[in-house]
Amino acid sequence: MSTAHGARARARTEITAAIKDEARRQLVADGAAKLSLRAVARELGMVSSALYRYFPSRDDLLTALIIDAYDSLGERAEAAHGKAADASPVARWTTVCEAVRAWALGHPHEYALIYGSPVPGYTAPDTTVPAASRVGLVLIGIVRAAHRGPGLTEPPLPAELRPEAGRMTADLAPDLPPETVTALVASWAQLYGLVGFELFGQFNRVVEDRETFFRHAVERLAHGVGLRAA
């Protein structure tokens, strides 16, 4: 790589990072629905046509921010799981869930971007899926390891849900029992419901010791998917 080419690549990386940083500041101030490329360009002292060379549309910039948020959350969950690798399945599950909560409390506007109200007129493309899957894959991995090792307690599954359970299992984790996969999907939704209730104020004047409450709730979710304490 020539020196000039390397300098251009570094400059592009730095400008891209500056654009995303300013966009995140706008998310905090105005919310995702009001994100504007022109406003970002103005704050950075750029003409709009120059910014479009980095992000051709508002949706492209939103997608980049969404992928960054999912990746940041995924990295936190994966790192937490790595540190708890020798713990019991329930402890590993709880540790990952607590890492999700900690990330959300530290990045409320980015959490709202990926798990809050949909942005009007925006549809997330398939390119967001790998980053969005990272936390789920960690949780599935914990359950999969338990299934192969100490075993799982299979949750009950009503007969009318078996067709849908079979479809979800084929799509998400064909090596796990349908009962377990169905419970995993429900637990995934409940995890983000717990975090969202805390982050968006629904627990105000209801739950005071939220850390202890959260830990208890996600331990119950672990048992619900069939994990055993030891």
Salt bridges, closest charged atoms under 4 A:
ASP21 OD1 - ARG24 NH1 3.06
GLU22 OE1 - ARG25 NE 2.98
ASP59 OD1 - ARG58 NH2 2.92
ASP68 OD2 - LYS20 NZ 2.75
ASP68 OD2 - ARG24 NH2 2.81
ASP71 OD1 - ARG134 NH1 2.75
GLU78 OE1 - ARG134 NH2 2.69
GLU98 OE2 - ARG215 NE 2.75
GLU164 OE2 - ARG167 NH2 2.62
ASP171 OD2 - ARG167 NH1 2.91
ASP175 OD2 - ARG144 NE 2.53
ASP175 OD2 - ARG148 NH2 3.55
GLU179 OE2 - ARG162 NH2 2.84
GLU198 OE1 - ARG101 NE 2.84
GLU211 OE2 - ARG215 NH2 3.32
